[in-house]
């Protein structure tokens, strides 16, 4: 998730803006077909045909263990594996039930909605479902469970599909697109209304003309997989057509970019339109949008369209072109694979993940171009003391106009993806130590002094973004409540917002917490949570961004963040929540901080 938090035990420690020669390694699967290993190392687990693979909002790797009928997770922290959805038995039961009590039938691909909910498609059940992060329950999104074609212009849950395979959202997260393969159509579900329509495809497997409009009158030949680029365009692979199209989402037109339409394979780099593909079944895009990765299933390779070349070329990324299994490292071009179905990219490092289906392994290719983000330690940090408290201010290479800044309330340097991204955009990062004061009066006095000190010393802007992780949620809300005219916005992550929830009466920190507030056991009930004092923030229209894990057992969403959202919405205050499905208290923040960064910039601009 960042360069200072624990990372995968199998990750390479390399500068984010420079690249060594690509290397490949196995991160899950022994190669033996089966279902085992939860709670242990991913490399010691048995898998059965891994297909779709993505990086979760918290940085963990999520993949469809398809023939085991489950969705599994590989921890970025320690490389351990666990199951997050499914019982391991095939079936179609459990809508409205907890994820581990829900039977699936061949999940093929997974995607996270911008809100943090986890969506997946089950090909054999002909449905799309999701794990609602806030309720931790599985819900049906599309499909009636029967193979066929019906239901356009009606409820998506009553519509028939036929072997759906790939799903993706538009840039705004308003619409879900589904590759309805055997119907040779792309279906669209408007998530607000739940209505399904045919977005593109006539139902006949016929060639698609270059520049054709997105329309039910435009034919598609086996729409198999797609992904969304940083600019919002969709990239579509046609398995039977052995071609790749860019769908311009502004023009709503399809442009032919790769594949002659003839099935084949070549290892040498060639112009993409003169290249042959062999049943592409997966698409993923590099963080910079310049490489379009393909799971070229029937050639047993991962290939990429290189848009940095003019004209674009098709190059080999991993695999030999022949069915095989390894060697597992280090050379991607010497590593045999077998009918891979899924590819996914890390939105920060640019690493490529591969669902190498018939070797029953998940592999990772590192050292690829396209990553982003400088580490926090690459910036100059000044340290000083204020009234005996440690303070830090980290400076950008080039300050943005007006000297915007983000004020880290606790845990300087931990999970700093947002801080790093804002530093790259010219922001300062500031911090004062208020450890074990739980947002109490002394912490607030220290914040008052620090605000004046750093504004004067560094000429920082009048209104910062306040950032609070975990117990930092208390000072990050209490100080703005007392000083709504001095903040541009509040970003809190897995925040403690009720001391009775955490640390709680059974904690060793309970008495410390009470002492910070001048309370004791007999007066603890008089403490008032910040979510009950939000009117000053709403009156000043202060925007709030909250990120949390839907499965956080340390600081439960239901006892903390959910109350804040509910109360602030009642007051009409602007608030945005991203609740990460199946995620716990750690890791904090978002692996790809873009949603928070864009929110912060808009908040400062609007203040």
C-alpha positions in Angstrom: 0.0 0.0 0.0 3.0 2.3 0.5 6.7 2.1 0.9 6.6 2.2 4.7 3.8 -0.2 5.6 4.5 -4.0 5.5 4.4 -5.2 1.9 4.1 -8.6 0.3 6.9 -10.8 1.4 7.4 -11.6 -2.3 7.5 -8.0 -3.5 10.6 -6.3 -4.8 11.8 -3.1 -3.1 12.5 -0.8 -6.0 12.1 2.9 -6.7 8.7 3.5 -8.0 9.8 5.6 -11.0 12.6 3.3 -12.2 12.3 -0.2 -13.5 14.6 -3.3 -13.4 14.2 -6.1 -16.0 10.8 -7.7 -15.6 10.6 -10.7 -13.3 8.0 -13.3 -12.7 7.1 -15.2 -9.6 4.3 -17.3 -8.2 2.4 -15.7 -5.3 -0.3 -18.4 -4.8 -0.7 -22.0 -5.6 1.5 -25.1 -5.4 0.6 -26.2 -8.9 -1.5 -29.1 -7.5 -5.2 -28.9 -8.2 -7.3 -28.6 -5.0 -8.7 -26.3 -2.3 -6.6 -25.8 0.8 -4.3 -23.5 2.6 -6.5 -20.7 4.0 -4.6 -19.0 6.8 -1.2 -19.9 5.5 1.1 -18.8 2.8 -0.4 -18.4 -0.6 2.4 -20.3 -2.2 1.5 -23.3 0.0 -2.2 -23.3 -1.0 -4.0 -25.5 -3.5 -6.1 -23.7 -6.1 -8.4 -24.9 -8.9 -8.3 -22.7 -12.0 -7.8 -19.1 -10.9 -9.4 -16.7 -13.3 -10.0 -13.0 -12.7 -7.5 -11.2 -10.5 -7.4 -7.6 -9.3 -5.8 -5.4 -6.7 -8.3 -4.4 -3.9 -8.7 -0.9 -2.6 -6.5 -1.8 0.4 -3.8 -3.3 -1.8 -4.5 -7.0 -1.3 -4.9 -9.3 -4.3 -8.3 -10.7 -4.9 -8.9 -13.5 -7.4 -11.6 -16.0 -8.5 -10.7 -19.5 -7.6 -13.1 -20.5 -10.2 -13.6 -24.3 -10.0 -13.5 -24.1 -6.2 -16.4 -21.7 -6.5 -14.9 -19.1 -4.2 -13.2 -15.7 -4.2 -9.9 -15.7 -2.3 -7.5 -13.0 -1.1 -3.7 -12.8 -0.8 -2.5 -10.4 1.9 -0.2 -7.7 0.8 1.2 -7.6 4.3 2.4 -11.2 4.7 1.4 -13.2 1.6 -1.2 -15.3 3.4 -4.3 -16.5 1.7 -7.9 -16.7 2.8 -11.4 -17.1 1.3 -13.6 -14.1 1.4 -16.7 -15.3 -0.5 -18.1 -18.7 -1.1 -18.4 -22.1 0.8 -16.4 -24.1 -1.7 -19.5 -25.9 -2.9 -21.0 -25.0 -6.2 -24.6 -23.8 -6.2 -26.9 -20.8 -6.2 -28.0 -20.0 -2.7 -27.6 -17.3 -0.2 -28.7 -14.0 -1.5 -28.8 -11.8 1.6 -26.5 -14.1 3.6 -22.9 -13.5 4.8 -20.3 -14.1 2.2 -18.8 -17.3 3.6 -22.3 -18.8 3.7 -23.0 -18.1 0.1 -22.7 -20.8 -2.6 -21.3 -19.6 -6.0 -21.0 -21.4 -9.3 -17.8 -20.6 -11.2 -17.0 -16.9 -10.4 -15.1 -15.6 -13.4 -14.2 -12.0 -12.7 -14.2 -9.5 -9.8 -14.3 -5.7 -9.7 -14.5 -3.1 -6.9 -17.1 -0.4 -7.3 -15.8 3.1 -6.4 -17.9 2.9 -3.2 -15.9 -0.2 -2.1 -18.5 -2.9 -2.8 -17.1 -6.1 -4.4 -18.9 -7.3 -7.5 -18.4 -10.6 -9.4 -19.9 -12.5 -12.3 -20.8 -16.2 -12.0 -20.8 -17.6 -15.5 -22.6 -20.9 -14.8 -25.3 -19.2 -12.7 -25.7 -16.5 -15.4 -25.7 -13.8 -12.8 -23.8 -10.8 -11.3 -23.7 -10.4 -7.5 -22.0 -8.1 -5.0 -20.8 -8.1 -1.4 -22.2 -5.0 0.2 -19.4 -3.6 2.3 -21.6 -1.9 4.9 -23.9 -4.8 5.6 -21.4 -7.6 4.8 -24.2 -9.4 2.9 -24.3 -10.8 -0.6 -26.9 -9.3 -3.0 -28.0 -10.1 -6.5 -27.3 -7.4 -9.1 -28.2 -8.9 -12.4 -29.5 -12.2 -13.9 -32.4 -14.5 -13.0 -30.2 -17.6 -12.9 -31.4 -19.0 -16.2 -29.4 -19.1 -19.5 -31.1 -17.1 -22.2 -31.7 -13.6 -23.4 -34.5 -11.4 -22.0 -35.4 -8.6 -19.7 -34.1 -5.4 -21.5 -35.6 -2.2 -20.1 -36.7 -4.0 -17.0 -35.2 -5.0 -13.6 -31.7 -6.5 -14.1 -32.4 -9.2 -11.5 -35.2 -10.5 -13.7 -33.2 -10.6 -17.0 -31.7 -13.6 -18.6 -28.1 -13.7 -19.6 -26.0 -16.5 -21.3 -22.6 -17.2 -19.9 -21.6 -13.7 -18.8 -17.9 -13.4 -18.2 -16.5 -9.9 -17.7 -17.8 -6.9 -15.8 -16.6 -3.3 -15.4 -18.0 0.1 -14.4 -17.9 3.4 -16.1 -15.7 6.1 -14.7 -18.4 7.6 -12.5 -19.5 4.2 -11.2 -23.1 4.9 -12.3 -23.3 2.0 -14.8 -22.2 -1.6 -14.8 -21.3 -3.2 -18.1 -21.5 -7.0 -18.6 -20.0 -9.1 -21.4 -22.9 -11.4 -22.2 -20.8 -13.7 -24.2 -23.1 -16.2 -25.8 -25.6 -13.5 -26.5 -22.8 -11.6 -28.3 -23.9 -8.4 -26.5 -22.7 -6.0 -23.8 -25.5 -5.4 -21.3 -25.7 -2.2 -19.2 -27.1 -2.0 -15.7 -28.0 1.5 -14.5 -27.1 1.0 -10.8 -29.4 3.7 -9.5 -32.5 2.2 -11.1 -31.4 -1.4 -11.5 -32.6 -1.3 -15.1 -30.8 -3.4 -17.7 -30.5 -2.7 -21.4 -28.4 -3.9 -24.4 -25.7 -1.4 -24.8 -24.0 -2.9 -27.8 -24.4 -6.0 -29.9 -27.1 -7.5 -32.2 -27.0 -11.0 -30.8 -25.2 -12.3 -33.9 -21.5 -13.2 -34.0 -20.5 -10.9 -36.8 -17.5 -8.6 -37.4 -17.5 -5.1 -35.9 -16.7 -2.3 -38.3 -13.9 0.2 -37.2 -15.5 3.4 -35.9 -18.9 1.8 -35.5 -21.2 3.4 -32.9 -22.0 1.8 -29.6 -25.4 0.5 -30.4 -27.7 -2.5 -30.3 -27.4 -2.4 -34.1 -23.6 -2.9 -34.0 -22.6 -6.6 -34.0 -19.9 -8.1 -31.7 -18.2 -11.4 -32.1 -17.7 -13.0 -28.7 -17.3 -10.0 -26.4 -15.2 -11.6 -23.7 -13.4 -9.2 -21.5 -12.9 -5.5 -20.8 -11.3 -3.0 -18.5 -11.4 0.8 -18.1 -8.5 3.1 -18.9 -7.4 6.1 -16.8 -9.1 8.4 -19.3 -12.4 6.5 -18.9 -12.4 4.6 -22.2 -13.2 0.9 -22.2 -11.0 -1.7 -23.9 -12.8 -4.7 -25.2 -11.4 -8.1 -26.2 -13.4 -10.3 -28.6 -12.5 -14.0 -28.0 -14.1 -15.4 -31.1 -13.1 -12.3 -33.1 -9.5 -12.4 -31.9 -9.5 -8.6 -31.9 -9.3 -5.7 -29.4 -11.3 -2.6 -29.6 -11.1 0.7 -27.8 -14.5 2.1 -26.9 -14.3 5.8 -26.8 -16.7 6.7 -24.0 -17.1 10.3 -25.2 -17.8 9.6 -28.8 -19.4 6.2 -28.0 -17.7 4.5 -30.9 -15.6 1.4 -31.2 -12.1 1.6 -32.7 -10.2 -1.4 -33.9 -6.7 -1.4 -32.3 -5.3 -5.0 -32.4 -5.8 -8.3 -34.0 -6.3 -9.3 -37.6 -9.2 -11.5 -36.7 -7.3 -14.6 -37.5 -6.2 -16.9 -34.7 -2.5 -17.2 -34.2 0.6 -16.3 -32.1 4.0 -14.7 -32.7 6.6 -13.9 -30.1 8.2 -11.0 -32.0 6.8 -7.4 -31.5 4.7 -6.3 -34.5 2.2 -3.6 -35.3 -0.9 -4.4 -33.3 -3.3 -4.3 -36.3 -1.0 -6.8 -38.1 -0.8 -9.2 -35.2 -2.7 -12.4 -34.5 -4.4 -13.2 -31.2 -5.4 -16.5 -29.8 -8.7 -16.3 -27.8 -8.1 -13.3 -25.5 -10.1 -13.7 -22.3 -8.8 -11.0 -20.0 -7.9 -7.3 -20.2 -6.0 -5.1 -17.8 -4.5 -1.6 -18.2 -1.3 -0.1 -16.8 -1.6 2.8 -14.5 -0.4 5.3 -17.1 -2.8 3.8 -19.7 0.0 3.0 -22.2 -0.1 -0.8 -22.0 -3.2 -2.8 -22.6 -2.5 -6.3 -21.2 -4.2 -9.4 -22.6 -4.7 -12.9 -21.2 -4.1 -14.5 -24.6 -5.6 -17.8 -23.4 -5.0 -20.2 -26.2 -1.4 -19.1 -26.8 -0.8 -19.5 -23.0 0.7 -16.0 -22.9 0.3 -12.6 -21.5 0.7 -10.0 -24.2 0.3 -6.2 -24.4 -0.7 -3.5 -26.8 1.9 -0.8 -26.5 0.2 2.5 -27.1 3.5 4.5 -26.7 4.5 3.2 -30.1 3.2 4.7 -33.3 1.5 2.8 -34.7 0.7 0.7 -31.5 2.5 -2.6 -31.3 1.7 -6.0 -29.8 4.5 -7.5 -27.6 5.0 -10.6 -25.5 5.1 -10.0 -21.7 5.1 -13.5 -20.2 4.9 -17.1 -21.4 6.6 -19.1 -24.1 3.7 -19.7 -26.5 3.4 -23.3 -25.4 1.6 -24.9 -22.6 3.8 -25.3 -19.5 4.4 -24.6 -15.9 7.3 -22.4 -15.1 10.0 -22.1 -14.2 8.4 -19.8 -11.6 11.1 -17.2 -11.7 12.8 -15.0 -12.8 12.4 -14.6 -16.6 8.7 -14.0 -17.7 9.5 -15.0 -21.2 10.8 -18.4 -20.1 7.9 -19.2 -17.8 5.5 -21.6 -19.3 1.8 -21.1 -18.5 -1.4 -22.9 -19.3 -4.7 -21.3 -20.5 -4.5 -18.2 -18.3 -7.9 -16.4 -18.1 -7.2 -13.4 -15.9 -4.9 -10.4 -15.8 -4.9 -7.5 -13.4 -2.6 -4.5 -12.7 -1.5 -2.8 -9.6 -2.6 0.8 -10.0 0.4 2.2 -8.2 3.4 -0.1 -9.0 2.3 -1.2 -12.4 2.9 -4.9 -11.5 0.9 -7.4 -13.5 -1.0 -10.3 -11.9 -2.0 -13.4 -13.8 -4.6 -16.0 -13.1 -2.6 -18.9 -14.7 -5.6 -21.1 -14.7 -4.5 -24.7 -15.6 -1.3 -24.5 -13.6 -3.5 -23.6 -10.7 -1.3 -20.6 -9.8 -1.4 -16.8 -9.5 1.7 -15.2 -10.8 3.1 -11.7 -10.6 5.3 -9.8 -13.1 7.3 -6.9 -11.6 9.6 -4.4 -13.2 7.1 -3.2 -15.8 6.7 0.4 -16.8 3.7 2.5 -15.9 3.9 2.8 -12.1 3.7 6.1 -10.2 4.3 7.8 -6.8 7.5 8.9 -5.1 8.1 7.6 -1.6 7.6 9.8 1.4 11.3 9.5 2.4 12.3 11.1 -0.9 11.0 14.5 0.3 12.7 16.9 2.7 11.2 16.8 6.2 11.9 19.4 8.9 11.6 18.2 12.5 11.2 20.6 15.5 9.5 20.8 18.9 6.6 22.9 20.0 6.0 23.1 23.8 7.9 19.9 24.2 5.9 18.1 21.4 7.6 16.6 18.4 6.5 18.1 15.1 7.2 17.4 11.4 6.6 19.3 8.2 7.4 17.5 4.9 7.9 19.8 1.9 7.1 19.2 -1.8 9.7 19.5 -4.5 7.8 22.4 -5.9 5.0 24.0 -3.8 1.6 24.4 -5.4 0.1 27.9 -5.6 -1.3 29.0 -2.2 0.8 26.4 -0.3 -2.0 23.9 0.3 -1.3 21.3 3.1 -2.7 18.2 4.7 -2.5 17.9 8.5 -1.8 14.4 9.7 -3.3 14.1 13.2 -1.6 10.8 14.2 0.8 8.1 12.9 3.0 10.2 10.7 4.4 8.1 7.8 2.0 5.2 8.2 0.1 4.2 5.1 1.0 7.5 3.4 -0.4 6.9 -0.1 -2.5 10.1 0.1 0.3 12.1 1.6 2.7 10.9 -1.1 0.3 11.7 -3.9 -0.4 15.2 -2.5 3.3 15.9 -2.1 3.7 15.1 -5.7 1.1 17.8 -6.5 2.9 20.4 -4.4 1.2 20.1 -1.0 2.9 20.1 2.4 2.3 17.5 5.0 2.3 18.5 8.7 2.1 16.6 12.0 2.3 17.2 15.7 2.4 14.4 18.3 -0.7 14.1 20.3 -0.4 10.4 21.2 -2.7 8.9 23.7 -4.7 12.1 24.2 -7.8 10.9 22.3 -8.7 14.3 21.0 -9.0 15.7 24.5 -8.6 19.3 25.7 -4.7 19.3 25.8 -4.6 17.9 22.3 -6.8 20.7 21.1 -4.6 23.3 22.8 -1.6 21.8 21.0 -3.4 21.9 17.7 -4.2 25.6 18.2 -0.6 26.4 18.7 0.6 24.2 15.9 -1.8 25.7 13.4 -0.5 29.2 14.1 3.2 28.0 14.2 3.2 26.2 10.8 1.2 28.7 9.0 3.6 31.5 10.1 6.8 29.5 9.6 5.9 27.9 6.2 3.3 30.4 4.9 0.8 27.6 4.5 -2.7 28.2 3.4 -5.4 29.2 5.8 -7.5 26.0 5.4 -5.8 22.6 5.4 -7.3 19.1 4.9 -7.3 17.4 8.3 -6.3 13.7 8.1 -7.0 11.2 10.9 -6.4 7.5 10.9 -7.9 5.2 13.5 -7.7 6.9 16.9 -6.6 10.0 15.0 -10.3 10.3 14.0 -11.0 11.9 17.3 -8.7 15.0 17.0 -9.4 15.1 13.3 -13.1 15.7 14.0 -13.0 17.6 17.3 -10.6 20.3 16.2 -12.6 21.2 13.0 -15.8 21.2 15.0 -14.3 23.9 17.2 -12.6 25.7 14.2 -14.8 25.2 11.2 -13.5 28.4 9.6 -10.0 27.0 9.6 -10.4 23.8 7.6 -11.1 23.0 4.0 -12.1 19.4 4.6 -11.8 16.3 6.8 -10.4 13.0 5.6 -10.7 10.2 8.2 -9.8 6.5 7.8 -11.2 3.7 9.9 -11.8 6.4 12.5 -12.4 6.0 16.2 -15.5 8.2 16.8 -16.7 6.7 20.0 -14.4 5.9 22.9 -17.0 3.4 24.2 -16.4 1.4 21.0 -12.6 1.9 21.2 -10.6 1.8 23.4 -13.7 0.6 25.4 -14.0 -0.1 29.1 -12.1 -3.5 28.9 -9.0 -1.9 27.3 -5.8 -1.1 29.1 -6.0 2.4 27.5 -9.5 3.1 29.0 -8.2 4.9 32.0 -5.6 6.8 29.9 -8.4 7.9 27.6 -10.7 9.0 30.5 -7.8 10.9 32.0 -7.2 12.8 28.8 -10.8 14.0 29.0 -10.8 14.7 32.7 -13.2 11.9 33.3 -13.4 8.8 35.5 -15.5 5.6 35.4 -18.4 7.3 37.1 -18.5 10.2 34.6 -17.5 8.4 31.4 -21.1 8.3 30.3 -21.1 12.1 30.0 -18.6 12.0 27.1 -20.2 13.0 23.8 -19.1 11.6 20.5 -18.1 14.0 17.7 -20.8 12.7 15.4 -23.3 14.3 17.8 -21.6 17.7 17.4 -21.5 18.2 13.6 -23.7 21.2 13.2 -20.8 23.7 13.0 -19.3 21.7 10.2 -22.6 21.4 8.3 -23.2 25.1 8.7 -19.8 25.8 7.1 -20.4 23.2 4.4 -17.2 21.4 5.3 -16.8 18.3 3.1 -15.9 15.0 4.8 -14.3 11.9 3.2 -14.4 8.7 5.2 -12.7 5.4 4.2 -13.1 2.2 6.3 -13.1 -1.5 6.1 -16.4 -3.3 6.0 -15.1 -6.1 8.2 -13.2 -4.0 10.7 -13.5 -5.7 14.0 -11.2 -3.3 15.9 -13.1 -0.1 15.1 -16.4 -1.4 13.7 -18.0 0.6 11.0 -21.5 0.2 12.5 -20.4 1.8 15.8 -18.3 4.6 14.4 -18.2 5.7 10.7 -21.8 4.8 10.0 -23.1 7.1 12.7 -21.0 10.0 11.3 -22.4 9.5 7.8 -26.0 9.2 9.1 -25.8 12.3 11.3 -24.0 14.5 8.8 -26.4 13.6 6.0 -29.3 14.6 8.3 -27.7 18.0 8.7 -27.2 18.3 4.9 -23.4 18.2 5.1 -21.4 17.0 2.1 -19.9 13.5 2.9 -18.5 10.7 0.8 -17.8 7.2 2.1 -15.7 4.4 0.7 -16.3 1.2 2.6 -14.0 -1.6 1.5 -15.7 -5.0 1.2 -14.1 -7.8 3.3 -11.4 -5.3 4.5 -10.4 -5.1 8.2 -8.9 -2.2 10.2 -5.5 -2.5 8.4 -4.2 -1.5 6.0 -5.5 2.0 6.2 -6.1 4.3 3.3 -6.5 3.3 -0.3 -3.8 1.6 -2.3 -4.6 3.9 -5.1 -5.3 7.2 -3.4 -6.8 8.9 -6.5 -10.4 9.2 -5.1 -9.1 10.9 -1.9 -6.6 13.1 -3.7 -9.2 14.4 -6.2 -11.6 15.0 -3.3 -9.0 16.9 -1.3 -8.1 19.1 -4.3 -11.8 19.9 -4.9 -12.3 20.6 -1.2 -9.5 23.1 -1.1 -10.6 24.7 -4.3 -14.2 25.1 -2.9 -13.2 26.4 0.5 
